[in-house]
């Protein structure tokens, strides 16, 4: 089969690889759509994956075309998205169902081969089935949507609260839409990328601040009766964005930290004092919940099914695997307006 294989940092090569063979309790999934995450860009061009060679990609959906021993044959032909974390099932976190906190997990696309391939073997446990009425492309948004669901749940938003979202990538925009459904107030989107701010407008998010041109703290206070936001969802993961979040939240407010940093986070002393003297609540989130009690993926699929026509606007470009160079060229050089780029087949 064909796949995009990361042989070394900066060397993503479209090539032939051996066909995967499903083991016990695994299915063979024909990948129909796989999104490119910003973390994929860092892994491919900056940090590398945990070993070479690796097939990247963790936001994917597909069709079951084969199965190993112990798998119900009736799963053949079903559509599924994939929870990309592979828990150890032996640590205390796994025993509590908190698989995102697993002490010894594996992960599609970074620690083991992922979805930038024609086919992949997936444990039945990781499958999230969806109906034929939902497209493979939209279903491939389930992973970033589940991350957004997880962050918004952690915020414990109440009706009438003011929300600010810092970072206007896919997860940031999805978080804003989800938060708006709970608070019933228009969230304030803060970002530096003019292209992505235009996507926020396209998605019906009316309050937008270009932090490269305007002082977001002053504008935010004007928008929230000079108090600040009740909740700030931080989705960028930089020293500047976290400082901004602490500046934008009101005293006694909540800051949810979800942005994935690529370097050390440094905070000025005065900014740290705002945490103490404002008695702020800071909560970190990573990944999503995936258990029988709290399953962010089922919530994400329900949301995507209900809002398919709107959220599919997040997918700005589609390429085949052999066009990987073109896809990453758009993301890195920003030659065209792009939000979520997907490999499809």
Secondary structure as GFF3:
##gff-version 3
##sequence-region A 1 345
A	DSSP	beta_strand	2	8	.	.	.	ID=ss1
A	DSSP	beta_strand	11	16	.	.	.	ID=ss2
A	DSSP	beta_strand	26	35	.	.	.	ID=ss3
A	DSSP	alpha_helix	38	42	.	.	.	ID=ss4
A	DSSP	pi_helix	43	47	.	.	.	ID=ss5
A	DSSP	beta_strand	59	67	.	.	.	ID=ss6
A	DSSP	three_ten_helix	73	75	.	.	.	ID=ss7
A	DSSP	beta_strand	79	82	.	.	.	ID=ss8
A	DSSP	beta_strand	85	86	.	.	.	ID=ss9
A	DSSP	alpha_helix	92	95	.	.	.	ID=ss10
A	DSSP	three_ten_helix	99	101	.	.	.	ID=ss11
A	DSSP	beta_strand	106	107	.	.	.	ID=ss12
A	DSSP	beta_strand	119	123	.	.	.	ID=ss13
A	DSSP	three_ten_helix	124	126	.	.	.	ID=ss14
A	DSSP	beta_strand	127	129	.	.	.	ID=ss15
A	DSSP	alpha_helix	136	139	.	.	.	ID=ss16
A	DSSP	alpha_helix	142	155	.	.	.	ID=ss17
A	DSSP	beta_strand	163	166	.	.	.	ID=ss18
A	DSSP	alpha_helix	170	183	.	.	.	ID=ss19
A	DSSP	beta_strand	188	191	.	.	.	ID=ss20
A	DSSP	alpha_helix	194	202	.	.	.	ID=ss21
A	DSSP	beta_strand	207	210	.	.	.	ID=ss22
A	DSSP	alpha_helix	216	223	.	.	.	ID=ss23
A	DSSP	beta_strand	229	234	.	.	.	ID=ss24
A	DSSP	alpha_helix	239	248	.	.	.	ID=ss25
A	DSSP	beta_strand	249	257	.	.	.	ID=ss26
A	DSSP	alpha_helix	269	277	.	.	.	ID=ss27
A	DSSP	beta_strand	281	284	.	.	.	ID=ss28
A	DSSP	alpha_helix	296	306	.	.	.	ID=ss29
A	DSSP	alpha_helix	308	311	.	.	.	ID=ss30
A	DSSP	three_ten_helix	312	314	.	.	.	ID=ss31
A	DSSP	beta_strand	315	319	.	.	.	ID=ss32
A	DSSP	three_ten_helix	321	323	.	.	.	ID=ss33
A	DSSP	alpha_helix	324	333	.	.	.	ID=ss34
A	DSSP	beta_strand	340	344	.	.	.	ID=ss35
###
